[in-house]
Amino acid sequence: MEWYFAYKDELEKVFRQAEERTSTFPAPFQQEGLDYLARFNPLREDSTRNYICYLLPFWLQELTGLPPETCRKLSLGNVFVMAHYLIQDDVMDTAADNRKTQLALSQLFYTECLSVYRDLFPATSPFWSYARTYIDEWAVSVTSEGTEDYFQGERNKVALKASPLKMAGTGALLLAGRADLIQIITDMTDLALLVLQMSDDWADWSEDLVEHSYNCLLSHISAEQKTAYCEGLGPKQIQEAIYVRGALASYVNIADQAVQQLETLEPSIHGLRSFAHSIAAELGEVAAEIEGGRSHLRRGGLDYWLSKNMK
């Protein structure tokens, strides 16, 4: 994880600044905000590590030549972007009793994001046009999940739910005078985000099935069975597809193809490539373990599999 450890000290500074800004929120949102940030602080053992959100400006640093303090500002903006949109997603997906509090906190995070980016980009900067595009992509993506099967139709659109995090990468390129690279870096980021989403969907498929949330793995299994998305699929059918028919192995092949495509694109962004490769490799290790279990089945371990998985 060189793509992370090389920037660990910088991330510590970024999150310290995020906490300082959040501590200025009106009561009672200081502690609410700090608790929410803690969930995503990669320096904490119990956090969810959304590395790409904070590391993208640092991964681009060799290309852009931006000073560390500018990369930290871009990363800080993305921390608040991430917090805002993750809360929005949570509110859309659940009927929690604290929705009013969540939405208010979300707006406070978004205000901080705007404050950070206004210090870097004047009102006339093309940054704001790009930011609007990314927000539009997010809006269409999150409202289309129930009707569009992007993983089968337009796989590149799977990444659009995370489009707002591209603000930091695009901002870095604009500050460096490299607007000519925005489209290719966007394409590369989308490929990495696709792999990340595929990994998340492997981890979350059972929860997504219950909540009727779109899931790339469920889409993949549906396509292999030549049915509409999730048609006739319950937990046992999905477990059978994964543990008996090897659906995860073919799923990993798609992630590997995305990584290979990313590695052919120039300019080479080592951190982004390494990040996507490590995510796909972790998913591949799980598939290999399951394949080993399938070999056990072929040697007569059906009862063992049933006892472990068909519950």
C-alpha positions as CSV (number, residue, x, y, z in Angstrom):
1,M,0.0,0.0,0.0
2,E,2.7,2.4,-1.0
3,W,0.0,4.5,-2.6
4,Y,-1.3,5.2,0.9
5,F,1.7,5.1,3.2
6,A,3.7,7.6,1.2
7,Y,1.0,10.2,2.0
8,K,0.0,9.2,5.5
9,D,1.6,12.2,7.1
10,E,-0.2,14.5,4.6
11,L,-3.5,12.8,5.4
12,E,-3.0,13.4,9.1
13,K,-2.7,17.1,8.4
14,V,-5.8,17.1,6.1
15,F,-8.0,15.4,8.7
16,R,-6.7,17.6,11.5
17,Q,-7.8,20.6,9.4
18,A,-11.1,19.0,8.7
19,E,-11.7,18.4,12.4
20,E,-10.7,22.0,13.2
21,R,-13.2,23.3,10.7
22,T,-15.9,20.9,11.8
23,S,-15.4,22.0,15.4
24,T,-16.7,25.5,14.4
25,F,-20.1,24.1,13.4
26,P,-23.0,25.4,15.5
27,A,-24.2,23.3,18.4
28,P,-25.1,20.5,18.4
29,F,-23.4,19.7,15.1
30,Q,-19.8,19.9,16.2
31,Q,-19.8,16.4,17.8
32,E,-22.1,15.0,15.2
33,G,-19.7,16.2,12.5
34,L,-16.6,15.0,14.2
35,D,-18.2,11.6,14.8
36,Y,-19.1,11.4,11.1
37,L,-15.6,12.4,10.0
38,A,-14.1,9.7,12.3
39,R,-15.9,7.0,10.3
40,F,-13.8,7.9,7.3
41,N,-10.5,8.9,8.8
42,P,-8.0,6.4,7.3
43,L,-5.7,6.9,10.3
44,R,-8.3,5.2,12.6
45,E,-8.4,1.4,12.8
46,D,-12.2,1.3,12.7
47,S,-12.7,3.6,9.8
48,T,-14.1,3.1,6.3
49,R,-11.1,3.9,4.1
50,N,-12.3,5.9,1.1
51,Y,-8.7,6.4,0.0
52,I,-9.3,7.7,-3.5
53,C,-11.4,10.6,-2.1
54,Y,-8.5,12.1,-0.3
55,L,-5.5,10.8,-2.2
56,L,-6.3,11.8,-5.8
57,P,-4.6,15.2,-5.6
58,F,-1.5,13.6,-4.1
59,W,-1.4,10.9,-6.7
60,L,-1.4,13.6,-9.4
61,Q,1.3,15.6,-7.7
62,E,4.2,14.3,-9.8
63,L,2.2,15.2,-12.9
64,T,1.0,18.6,-11.7
65,G,4.0,19.8,-9.7
66,L,1.7,21.4,-7.2
67,P,3.1,22.2,-3.7
68,P,2.0,20.0,-0.8
69,E,-0.1,22.7,0.8
70,T,-2.2,23.0,-2.4
71,C,-2.7,19.3,-2.6
72,R,-3.8,19.4,1.1
73,K,-6.4,22.0,0.3
74,L,-7.8,20.0,-2.6
75,S,-7.9,16.9,-0.4
76,L,-9.6,18.8,2.3
77,G,-12.2,20.0,-0.1
78,N,-12.8,16.4,-1.1
79,V,-13.2,15.3,2.5
80,F,-16.1,17.6,2.9
81,V,-17.5,16.7,-0.6
82,M,-17.4,13.0,0.4
83,A,-19.1,13.6,3.8
84,H,-21.8,15.6,2.1
85,Y,-22.7,13.1,-0.6
86,L,-22.4,10.1,1.6
87,I,-25.0,11.6,4.0
88,Q,-27.2,12.3,1.0
89,D,-26.9,8.7,-0.1
90,D,-27.7,7.4,3.4
91,V,-30.8,9.6,3.6
92,M,-32.0,8.3,0.2
93,D,-31.4,4.7,1.2
94,T,-32.9,4.6,4.7
95,A,-35.8,5.9,6.6
96,A,-33.8,6.9,9.6
97,D,-35.4,9.0,12.4
98,N,-32.6,11.5,12.4
99,R,-32.9,12.5,8.7
100,K,-33.4,16.2,9.7
101,T,-30.1,16.2,11.6
102,Q,-28.3,14.3,8.8
103,L,-29.5,16.7,6.1
104,A,-28.5,19.7,8.2
105,L,-25.1,18.3,8.8
106,S,-24.7,17.5,5.2
107,Q,-25.3,21.1,4.3
108,L,-22.7,22.3,6.8
109,F,-20.2,19.9,5.2
110,Y,-21.1,21.2,1.7
111,T,-20.6,24.8,2.9
112,E,-17.1,23.9,4.1
113,C,-16.4,22.3,0.7
114,L,-17.4,25.5,-1.1
115,S,-15.3,27.6,1.3
116,V,-12.2,25.5,0.6
117,Y,-12.6,25.5,-3.2
118,R,-13.5,29.3,-3.4
119,D,-10.1,30.0,-1.9
120,L,-8.5,28.1,-4.8
121,F,-10.8,29.0,-7.7
122,P,-12.4,32.4,-8.6
123,A,-16.0,32.5,-9.8
124,T,-14.8,32.7,-13.4
125,S,-12.7,29.5,-13.2
126,P,-13.9,26.6,-15.4
127,F,-13.6,24.5,-12.2
128,W,-17.2,25.5,-11.3
129,S,-18.5,24.2,-14.6
130,Y,-16.8,20.9,-14.1
131,A,-18.1,20.7,-10.5
132,R,-21.6,21.3,-11.9
133,T,-21.1,18.5,-14.4
134,Y,-20.0,16.1,-11.6
135,I,-23.0,17.0,-9.4
136,D,-25.3,16.5,-12.4
137,E,-23.8,13.0,-13.0
138,W,-24.3,12.1,-9.4
139,A,-27.9,13.2,-9.4
140,V,-28.8,11.2,-12.5
141,S,-26.9,8.2,-11.3
142,V,-28.4,7.9,-7.8
143,T,-31.9,8.3,-9.2
144,S,-31.5,5.9,-12.1
145,E,-30.3,2.9,-10.1
146,G,-33.7,1.4,-9.8
147,T,-34.4,1.5,-13.5
148,E,-31.0,1.3,-15.3
149,D,-28.7,-1.8,-15.2
150,Y,-25.5,0.1,-15.8
151,F,-23.2,-2.8,-15.1
152,Q,-24.6,-4.6,-18.2
153,G,-25.4,-1.6,-20.4
154,E,-23.0,1.2,-19.9
155,R,-20.5,0.0,-17.3
156,N,-18.5,3.2,-17.2
157,K,-21.6,4.9,-15.7
158,V,-21.3,2.7,-12.5
159,A,-18.6,5.2,-11.4
160,L,-20.8,8.3,-11.8
161,K,-22.4,7.9,-8.3
162,A,-18.9,9.0,-7.1
163,S,-18.4,11.8,-9.7
164,P,-18.2,14.7,-7.2
165,L,-14.9,13.4,-5.8
166,K,-13.4,14.2,-9.2
167,M,-13.4,17.9,-8.2
168,A,-10.1,17.5,-6.5
169,G,-8.4,15.8,-9.5
170,T,-9.8,18.3,-12.0
171,G,-9.0,21.2,-9.7
172,A,-5.3,20.0,-9.5
173,L,-5.0,19.8,-13.3
174,L,-6.6,23.3,-13.7
175,L,-4.2,24.8,-11.2
176,A,-1.3,23.2,-13.0
177,G,-2.4,24.5,-16.4
178,R,-3.1,21.0,-17.6
179,A,-6.7,21.2,-18.6
180,D,-5.8,19.2,-21.7
181,L,-5.5,16.1,-19.4
182,I,-8.9,16.4,-17.6
183,Q,-10.8,14.0,-19.8
184,I,-8.1,11.2,-19.7
185,I,-7.6,11.5,-16.0
186,T,-11.4,11.4,-15.6
187,D,-11.6,8.2,-17.6
188,M,-8.8,6.7,-15.5
189,T,-10.5,7.7,-12.3
190,D,-13.8,6.2,-13.5
191,L,-12.0,2.9,-14.1
192,A,-10.6,2.9,-10.6
193,L,-14.0,3.8,-9.2
194,L,-15.6,0.9,-11.1
195,V,-13.2,-1.6,-9.5
196,L,-13.8,0.0,-6.1
197,Q,-17.6,-0.2,-6.6
198,M,-17.3,-3.9,-7.6
199,S,-15.4,-4.7,-4.5
200,D,-17.9,-2.8,-2.3
201,D,-20.8,-4.6,-4.0
202,W,-19.2,-8.0,-3.2
203,A,-19.1,-7.0,0.4
204,D,-22.6,-5.6,0.5
205,W,-24.6,-7.9,-1.8
206,S,-26.8,-9.4,0.9
207,E,-27.6,-6.0,2.4
208,D,-28.3,-4.6,-1.0
209,L,-30.6,-7.5,-1.9
210,V,-32.7,-6.9,1.2
211,E,-32.8,-3.1,0.7
212,H,-33.4,-3.4,-3.1
213,S,-30.3,-1.3,-3.8
214,Y,-28.5,-1.7,-7.1
215,N,-25.5,-4.0,-6.9
216,C,-23.0,-4.9,-9.6
217,L,-22.5,-8.5,-8.4
218,L,-26.2,-9.1,-8.4
219,S,-26.3,-7.6,-11.9
220,H,-23.5,-10.0,-13.0
221,I,-25.2,-13.1,-11.6
222,S,-28.5,-12.1,-13.2
223,A,-26.8,-11.7,-16.6
224,E,-25.1,-15.1,-16.2
225,Q,-28.5,-16.6,-15.6
226,K,-30.0,-14.7,-18.5
227,T,-32.7,-13.1,-16.4
228,A,-33.7,-9.5,-15.7
229,Y,-31.9,-7.8,-12.8
230,C,-32.4,-9.9,-9.6
231,E,-35.4,-11.7,-11.2
232,G,-35.9,-14.9,-9.1
233,L,-32.8,-14.3,-7.1
234,G,-32.9,-15.0,-3.3
235,P,-30.0,-15.5,-0.9
236,K,-29.7,-19.2,-1.6
237,Q,-29.6,-18.7,-5.4
238,I,-27.0,-16.1,-5.1
239,Q,-24.8,-18.2,-2.7
240,E,-25.1,-21.1,-5.1
241,A,-24.0,-18.9,-8.0
242,I,-21.0,-17.7,-6.0
243,Y,-19.9,-20.8,-4.2
244,V,-20.9,-23.6,-6.7
245,R,-20.9,-22.0,-10.1
246,G,-18.0,-19.7,-9.7
247,A,-19.8,-16.4,-10.4
248,L,-17.2,-14.4,-8.4
249,A,-14.4,-15.7,-10.6
250,S,-16.0,-14.3,-13.7
251,Y,-16.8,-11.1,-11.8
252,V,-13.2,-10.7,-10.9
253,N,-12.2,-11.1,-14.5
254,I,-14.2,-7.9,-15.3
255,A,-12.4,-6.0,-12.5
256,D,-9.1,-7.3,-13.9
257,Q,-10.0,-6.1,-17.4
258,A,-10.7,-2.6,-16.0
259,V,-7.3,-2.6,-14.3
260,Q,-5.6,-3.7,-17.5
261,Q,-7.4,-0.9,-19.4
262,L,-6.3,1.6,-16.8
263,E,-2.7,0.5,-17.1
264,T,-2.7,1.1,-20.9
265,L,-3.7,4.8,-20.5
266,E,-1.2,7.6,-20.4
267,P,0.0,9.5,-18.6
268,S,0.8,6.9,-16.0
269,I,-0.5,7.8,-12.5
270,H,1.2,5.3,-10.4
271,G,-0.9,5.7,-7.2
272,L,-4.2,5.4,-9.1
273,R,-3.0,2.3,-10.9
274,S,-1.6,0.7,-7.8
275,F,-4.8,1.5,-5.9
276,A,-7.1,-0.1,-8.5
277,H,-4.7,-3.1,-8.8
278,S,-4.7,-3.7,-5.1
279,I,-8.5,-3.6,-4.9
280,A,-8.9,-6.1,-7.8
281,A,-6.2,-8.3,-6.3
282,E,-8.0,-8.5,-2.9
283,L,-11.2,-9.5,-4.8
284,G,-9.2,-12.0,-6.7
285,E,-7.9,-13.6,-3.5
286,V,-11.5,-14.1,-2.3
287,A,-12.4,-15.7,-5.6
288,A,-9.4,-18.0,-5.4
289,E,-10.4,-19.0,-1.9
290,I,-13.9,-19.8,-3.0
291,E,-12.5,-21.8,-6.0
292,G,-10.5,-23.8,-3.5
293,G,-13.8,-24.5,-1.7
294,R,-15.3,-25.6,-5.0
295,S,-12.5,-28.1,-5.5
296,H,-13.4,-29.4,-2.0
297,L,-17.0,-29.8,-3.2
298,R,-15.9,-31.8,-6.2
299,R,-14.1,-34.1,-3.8
300,G,-17.3,-34.8,-1.9
301,G,-17.8,-31.8,0.4
302,L,-21.3,-30.9,-0.6
303,D,-22.6,-31.3,3.0
304,Y,-19.8,-29.0,4.2
305,W,-20.8,-26.3,1.7
306,L,-24.4,-26.5,2.6
307,S,-23.7,-26.3,6.3
308,K,-21.5,-23.2,5.7
309,N,-23.6,-21.3,3.2
310,M,-27.2,-22.4,2.8
311,K,-28.5,-20.9,6.1
